[in-house]
Amino acid sequence: MRTAMIRLGVAVVIVIGAGLSTRADPPALLSAGAEAIQKGQWDEAIAVLSQAIAAGGLSSADLATAHTNRGYAYFGKSQADKAIADYTAAIRLAPNDADAHSLRGWAHFTEGKMKQAIADSTAAIRVDPNSAFTFRNRGRAQLYAGQVRPAADDFAAAIKLAPSDVLGVIWLHVARVRAGQADQPEFTANLAKIDRRTWPGPIADVQSGAITQEKLDDIAKSAGDKPQIERACDAQVYLGLLQLAAGDKEEARKLFKAAVEDCPLGVAEATERAVAKLELKALNAPVNTASKPASPKSGPKPVPSRSSKLESTPAPLPSQTPPRQSRGSAVTLTRKGYAPSTVWVKIQPEGVSNTKFVPNPVFARLTRSTDKKPPSLQPERPSRTR
């Protein structure tokens, strides 16, 4: 997507060797700024590109590129407002530049401005309908704007363009679950296409149960192309999303809280930091008891926790679709002359696709009743805290 940043040449060496001399021509400054961005040298990129913009002499297209690249450098320094201003200047100069629209949409998303993020991403898709990044960014903006079904459609489009991207697969699964759509077979099929050998591929192994969350932490801390702190941030955020999709709010809350505290500033984890903050805010919001959310048609697959136990909402039985809160069934044992006793039987996953009833067999203590009509007993709700 960042094709505008790879126009480098011999002039780069001349400019850098001259200490950013004011005598350097604007195209050379533009190339030097692009190289500085590729190296993550944000301050140098901003200085060089500011020179190029102030010098004049650039074509409208090159000037738009200078603004887009400087905006990206500002974004790398977590200065989203300045980034958005530069992207806006680039769009004025080159209205059909997909990069500027897409990047401004990304910046708007990280600032929580979902309406603007959706509008910019839509404009970028009109120009370039083959950008998985832009479809995913619009999908995220729609997801957090409450438009879950359009979000799922965008994530599905992104997967068609980038089928081996585990993060895209996770986003589609999250959107499907929140939309109440059954997606376990598709999710499993999508996970099978992931290359587990490179990061963030190993996240798929946690979902499949091949490794534990603790093992993933060890992998994140090992050597690799991506810095350890960034891999740890990825693990916290995407495992948090998977735990939330599986119904384990407490584990998800812990992971998102850790991500907010640990994820580094800058462009590499800008999305993950924003997502962690949004999810943590939603989890900590007061619960509205006036209405209950619709239950999905099929339960999500649980994620192994740090203790290697499967601790999340199991799939409902094929013959019924109970509310997510029930997580099992009430069994009432009766005998003539005794008060009835009700026991809550949970449904727990066992292995990859099987489930079991706990407890099994069911035991209960019955007490003699002196009443002609024993009072009805309400089953005790299982605790949501795990």
C-alpha positions as CSV (number, residue, x, y, z in Angstrom):
1,M,0.0,0.0,0.0
2,R,2.8,2.4,0.8
3,T,4.0,2.6,-2.8
4,A,4.5,6.3,-2.4
5,M,7.3,5.7,0.0
6,I,9.7,3.7,-2.2
7,R,10.8,6.2,-4.8
8,L,14.4,6.3,-3.7
9,G,17.6,7.0,-5.7
10,V,21.2,8.1,-5.6
11,A,20.0,11.6,-4.6
12,V,19.2,10.2,-1.2
13,V,22.9,9.6,-0.4
14,I,23.7,13.2,-1.6
15,V,21.0,14.8,0.6
16,I,21.9,12.8,3.8
17,G,25.6,13.3,3.2
18,A,25.0,17.0,2.9
19,G,23.3,17.1,6.3
20,L,19.9,18.0,4.8
21,S,21.4,21.0,3.0
22,T,18.9,23.7,1.9
23,R,20.5,23.5,-1.5
24,A,19.2,20.0,-2.1
25,D,16.4,19.9,-4.7
26,P,12.9,19.0,-3.5
27,P,12.7,15.6,-5.3
28,A,15.9,14.5,-3.5
29,L,14.4,15.7,-0.2
30,L,11.2,13.7,-0.9
31,S,13.3,10.6,-1.5
32,A,15.3,11.1,1.7
33,G,12.1,11.5,3.7
34,A,10.8,8.3,2.3
35,E,13.9,6.4,3.3
36,A,13.8,7.9,6.8
37,I,10.2,6.6,7.1
38,Q,11.2,3.1,6.1
39,K,13.8,3.2,8.8
40,G,11.4,4.5,11.4
41,Q,13.3,7.7,11.8
42,W,10.3,9.9,12.3
43,D,11.9,13.2,13.3
44,E,14.3,13.1,10.4
45,A,11.5,12.3,8.0
46,I,9.4,15.2,9.3
47,A,12.4,17.6,9.0
48,V,13.3,16.6,5.5
49,L,9.7,16.4,4.2
50,S,8.9,19.8,5.7
51,Q,11.9,21.2,3.8
52,A,10.6,19.6,0.6
53,I,7.1,21.1,1.1
54,A,8.5,24.5,1.9
55,A,11.0,24.6,-1.0
56,G,8.3,24.5,-3.7
57,G,8.9,23.2,-7.1
58,L,7.2,19.8,-6.6
59,S,4.4,18.7,-8.8
60,S,1.0,18.4,-7.3
61,A,1.4,14.6,-7.2
62,D,4.8,14.8,-5.5
63,L,3.6,17.4,-3.1
64,A,0.7,15.2,-2.2
65,T,3.1,12.3,-1.6
66,A,5.2,14.6,0.7
67,H,2.2,15.4,2.8
68,T,1.1,11.8,2.9
69,N,4.6,10.6,4.0
70,R,5.0,13.4,6.6
71,G,1.5,12.5,7.9
72,Y,2.7,8.9,8.3
73,A,5.8,10.1,10.2
74,Y,3.6,12.2,12.5
75,F,1.4,9.1,13.0
76,G,4.5,7.2,13.9
77,K,5.1,9.7,16.7
78,S,1.5,9.2,17.9
79,Q,0.6,12.7,16.8
80,A,-2.7,11.8,15.0
81,D,-4.0,15.3,14.7
82,K,-1.0,16.5,12.7
83,A,-1.1,13.3,10.7
84,I,-4.8,13.9,9.8
85,A,-4.0,17.5,8.8
86,D,-1.3,16.3,6.4
87,Y,-3.5,13.5,4.9
88,T,-6.2,16.1,4.4
89,A,-3.7,18.4,2.5
90,A,-2.7,15.4,0.4
91,I,-6.3,14.6,-0.5
92,R,-6.9,18.2,-1.6
93,L,-3.9,17.9,-4.0
94,A,-4.7,14.3,-5.2
95,P,-8.4,13.4,-4.5
96,N,-8.0,10.0,-6.1
97,D,-5.0,8.9,-4.0
98,A,-6.2,5.8,-2.1
99,D,-3.2,5.9,0.3
100,A,-4.2,9.3,1.8
101,H,-7.8,8.3,2.3
102,S,-6.9,5.0,3.8
103,L,-4.3,6.3,6.1
104,R,-6.6,9.2,7.3
105,G,-9.3,6.6,7.9
106,W,-6.8,4.6,10.1
107,A,-5.9,7.7,12.0
108,H,-9.5,8.6,12.6
109,F,-10.1,5.0,13.9
110,T,-7.3,5.3,16.5
111,E,-8.9,8.6,17.6
112,G,-12.3,6.9,18.1
113,K,-13.9,8.8,15.2
114,M,-15.7,5.9,13.6
115,K,-17.9,7.9,11.2
116,Q,-14.9,9.6,9.6
117,A,-13.0,6.4,9.5
118,I,-15.8,4.6,7.6
119,A,-16.1,7.6,5.2
120,D,-12.4,7.7,4.4
121,S,-12.0,3.9,4.1
122,T,-15.0,3.9,1.7
123,A,-13.4,6.6,-0.4
124,A,-10.2,4.6,-0.5
125,I,-12.0,1.4,-1.5
126,R,-13.6,3.1,-4.4
127,V,-10.2,4.0,-5.7
128,D,-8.5,0.7,-4.8
129,P,-10.9,-2.2,-4.2
130,N,-8.0,-4.6,-3.6
131,S,-6.6,-3.3,-0.3
132,A,-7.2,-5.9,2.5
133,F,-5.9,-3.3,5.0
134,T,-8.6,-0.8,4.0
135,F,-11.4,-3.3,4.1
136,R,-10.2,-4.4,7.6
137,N,-9.9,-0.9,8.8
138,R,-13.5,0.0,7.7
139,G,-14.6,-3.3,9.2
140,R,-13.2,-2.3,12.6
141,A,-14.7,1.1,12.4
142,Q,-18.1,-0.4,11.6
143,L,-17.7,-3.0,14.3
144,Y,-17.1,-0.4,17.0
145,A,-19.9,1.8,15.5
146,G,-22.3,-1.0,16.2
147,Q,-22.7,-2.0,12.6
148,V,-21.6,-5.6,13.1
149,R,-23.0,-7.3,10.0
150,P,-21.5,-4.8,7.5
151,A,-18.3,-5.2,9.6
152,A,-18.4,-9.0,9.0
153,D,-18.8,-8.4,5.3
154,D,-15.8,-6.2,5.2
155,F,-13.6,-8.7,7.2
156,A,-14.8,-11.4,4.8
157,A,-13.7,-9.3,1.8
158,A,-10.3,-8.7,3.5
159,I,-9.8,-12.4,4.0
160,K,-10.5,-13.1,0.3
161,L,-7.7,-10.6,-0.5
162,A,-5.3,-12.0,2.2
163,P,-6.5,-15.5,3.2
164,S,-3.3,-16.3,5.2
165,D,-3.5,-13.3,7.5
166,V,-4.4,-14.7,11.0
167,L,-5.5,-11.2,12.3
168,G,-8.0,-10.9,9.5
169,V,-9.4,-14.3,10.4
170,I,-9.7,-13.4,14.0
171,W,-11.5,-10.1,13.1
172,L,-14.0,-12.0,10.9
173,H,-14.7,-14.5,13.7
174,V,-15.2,-11.7,16.3
175,A,-17.7,-9.9,14.0
176,R,-19.6,-13.1,13.2
177,V,-20.0,-13.9,16.9
178,R,-21.2,-10.4,17.8
179,A,-23.6,-10.5,14.9
180,G,-25.0,-13.8,16.3
181,Q,-23.9,-15.7,13.2
182,A,-22.7,-19.3,13.2
183,D,-19.2,-19.4,11.8
184,Q,-17.3,-22.2,13.6
185,P,-16.8,-24.3,10.4
186,E,-15.7,-21.3,8.4
187,F,-13.5,-20.1,11.3
188,T,-11.8,-23.5,11.5
189,A,-11.3,-23.6,7.7
190,N,-9.8,-20.1,7.7
191,L,-7.4,-21.0,10.6
192,A,-6.2,-24.0,8.6
193,K,-4.7,-21.6,6.0
194,I,-2.6,-19.8,8.5
195,D,1.2,-20.2,8.5
196,R,2.1,-20.9,12.1
197,R,5.8,-20.6,11.5
198,T,6.0,-16.8,11.5
199,W,4.4,-14.2,13.8
200,P,1.5,-13.7,14.4
201,G,0.6,-17.2,13.1
202,P,1.1,-19.0,16.4
203,I,-2.0,-17.2,17.8
204,A,-4.0,-19.7,15.6
205,D,-2.4,-22.6,17.6
206,V,-3.9,-21.2,20.8
207,Q,-7.3,-21.1,19.3
208,S,-7.0,-24.7,18.0
209,G,-5.7,-25.9,21.3
210,A,-2.3,-26.9,19.9
211,I,-0.5,-24.7,22.4
212,T,-1.5,-22.9,25.6
213,Q,-1.6,-19.2,26.1
214,E,1.4,-19.5,28.3
215,K,3.3,-21.1,25.5
216,L,2.3,-18.3,23.2
217,D,3.7,-15.8,25.7
218,D,7.0,-17.7,25.5
219,I,7.0,-17.5,21.7
220,A,6.2,-13.8,21.8
221,K,9.3,-13.2,24.0
222,S,11.6,-15.2,21.7
223,A,13.7,-13.9,18.9
224,G,12.0,-12.8,15.7
225,D,11.7,-10.1,13.1
226,K,9.2,-8.2,15.1
227,P,10.3,-6.7,18.5
228,Q,9.2,-8.7,21.6
229,I,7.1,-5.8,23.0
230,E,5.1,-5.7,19.8
231,R,4.5,-9.4,19.7
232,A,3.4,-9.4,23.3
233,C,0.9,-6.6,22.5
234,D,-0.5,-8.6,19.6
235,A,-0.9,-11.7,21.8
236,Q,-2.7,-9.7,24.6
237,V,-5.1,-7.9,22.2
238,Y,-6.1,-10.8,19.9
239,L,-6.3,-13.4,22.7
240,G,-8.5,-10.9,24.5
241,L,-10.8,-10.7,21.5
242,L,-10.9,-14.5,21.3
243,Q,-11.6,-14.9,25.0
244,L,-14.4,-12.3,24.7
245,A,-15.9,-14.1,21.7
246,A,-15.8,-17.3,23.8
247,G,-17.7,-15.5,26.6
248,D,-14.8,-15.1,29.2
249,K,-15.1,-11.4,30.0
250,E,-12.8,-11.6,33.0
251,E,-9.9,-13.1,31.2
252,A,-10.5,-10.7,28.3
253,R,-10.5,-7.7,30.7
254,K,-7.2,-8.8,32.1
255,L,-5.6,-9.1,28.7
256,F,-7.0,-5.7,27.4
257,K,-5.8,-4.0,30.6
258,A,-2.3,-5.5,30.2
259,A,-2.3,-4.3,26.5
260,V,-3.3,-0.8,27.4
261,E,-0.4,-0.7,29.9
262,D,2.2,-2.5,27.8
263,C,1.6,-1.9,24.1
264,P,4.2,0.6,22.8
265,L,3.3,3.9,21.3
266,G,3.8,4.4,17.6
267,V,2.6,3.2,14.3
268,A,3.3,-0.6,14.7
269,E,0.7,-1.2,17.5
270,A,-1.6,1.8,16.9
271,T,-4.5,-0.4,16.0
272,E,-4.0,-2.8,18.9
273,R,-3.7,0.0,21.5
274,A,-6.9,1.6,20.2
275,V,-8.8,-1.7,20.2
276,A,-7.6,-2.5,23.8
277,K,-8.9,0.8,25.0
278,L,-12.2,0.5,23.2
279,E,-12.8,-3.0,24.5
280,L,-11.7,-2.2,28.1
281,K,-14.0,0.8,28.1
282,A,-17.0,-1.4,26.9
283,L,-16.2,-4.1,29.5
284,N,-16.1,-1.5,32.3
285,A,-19.2,0.3,31.3
286,P,-22.3,-0.1,33.5
287,V,-24.5,-3.0,32.5
288,N,-27.9,-2.1,31.0
289,T,-30.4,-4.6,32.4
290,A,-33.3,-3.2,30.4
291,S,-32.7,-5.5,27.5
292,K,-30.7,-8.7,26.9
293,P,-28.5,-9.3,23.9
294,A,-29.5,-11.8,21.3
295,S,-27.8,-15.1,21.7
296,P,-25.7,-16.4,18.7
297,K,-27.0,-19.4,16.8
298,S,-23.9,-21.4,17.7
299,G,-21.4,-20.9,20.5
300,P,-17.8,-19.9,19.7
301,K,-14.9,-22.3,20.3
302,P,-13.2,-21.7,23.6
303,V,-9.6,-20.5,24.0
304,P,-7.2,-22.3,26.3
305,S,-6.3,-20.1,29.2
306,R,-2.9,-19.7,31.0
307,S,-3.8,-22.7,33.2
308,S,-4.3,-24.8,30.0
309,K,-8.0,-25.3,30.9
310,L,-10.8,-24.7,28.5
311,E,-12.7,-21.9,30.4
312,S,-15.3,-20.3,28.2
313,T,-18.8,-20.6,26.9
314,P,-19.4,-24.0,25.2
315,A,-21.5,-24.4,22.2
316,P,-25.2,-25.1,22.9
317,L,-26.8,-28.5,22.2
318,P,-28.0,-28.9,18.7
319,S,-31.7,-29.1,19.8
320,Q,-31.8,-25.8,21.5
321,T,-30.3,-22.3,21.6
322,P,-30.2,-21.3,25.2
323,P,-29.2,-17.7,26.2
324,R,-25.5,-17.2,26.7
325,Q,-26.0,-16.6,30.4
326,S,-27.4,-20.1,31.1
327,R,-24.3,-22.2,30.2
328,G,-26.1,-25.5,31.0
329,S,-29.4,-26.8,32.2
330,A,-31.3,-27.1,35.5
331,V,-32.1,-30.7,36.6
332,T,-34.8,-31.1,39.3
333,L,-34.9,-34.4,41.2
334,T,-38.2,-35.3,42.9
335,R,-39.6,-38.1,45.0
336,K,-42.9,-38.5,46.6
337,G,-42.9,-37.3,50.2
338,Y,-39.6,-35.3,49.7
339,A,-38.9,-31.7,48.7
340,P,-37.5,-31.4,45.2
341,S,-33.9,-30.5,44.7
342,T,-32.5,-28.7,41.7
343,V,-28.9,-29.1,40.5
344,W,-27.3,-27.0,37.8
345,V,-25.6,-29.2,35.2
346,K,-23.0,-27.4,33.1
347,I,-21.9,-28.3,29.6
348,Q,-18.2,-28.2,29.2
349,P,-16.0,-28.7,26.1
350,E,-13.9,-31.9,26.0
351,G,-11.2,-31.9,23.4
352,V,-11.8,-30.1,20.1
353,S,-15.4,-30.9,19.2
354,N,-17.0,-32.9,22.1
355,T,-18.8,-31.8,25.1
356,K,-19.6,-33.3,28.5
357,F,-22.0,-32.8,31.3
358,V,-20.7,-31.8,34.8
359,P,-21.6,-33.3,37.2
360,N,-22.3,-36.7,35.7
361,P,-23.9,-38.6,37.4
362,V,-26.0,-36.1,39.2
363,F,-26.3,-36.4,43.0
364,A,-28.7,-34.6,45.3
365,R,-29.8,-34.8,49.0
366,L,-33.6,-35.0,49.3
367,T,-35.3,-33.9,52.6
368,R,-38.7,-35.1,53.7
369,S,-41.4,-32.5,53.3
370,T,-44.3,-31.9,55.7
371,D,-46.1,-29.6,53.3
372,K,-48.7,-30.9,51.0
373,K,-47.4,-28.6,48.2
374,P,-43.7,-28.1,48.4
375,P,-42.5,-24.7,47.2
376,S,-40.9,-24.5,43.7
377,L,-37.2,-23.9,43.8
378,Q,-35.3,-21.7,41.4
379,P,-32.0,-23.1,40.2
380,E,-28.9,-21.2,41.3
381,R,-27.3,-19.3,38.5
382,P,-23.7,-20.3,37.8
383,S,-21.2,-17.6,38.6
384,R,-19.9,-15.6,35.6
385,T,-16.6,-15.1,37.4
386,R,-13.9,-17.6,36.4
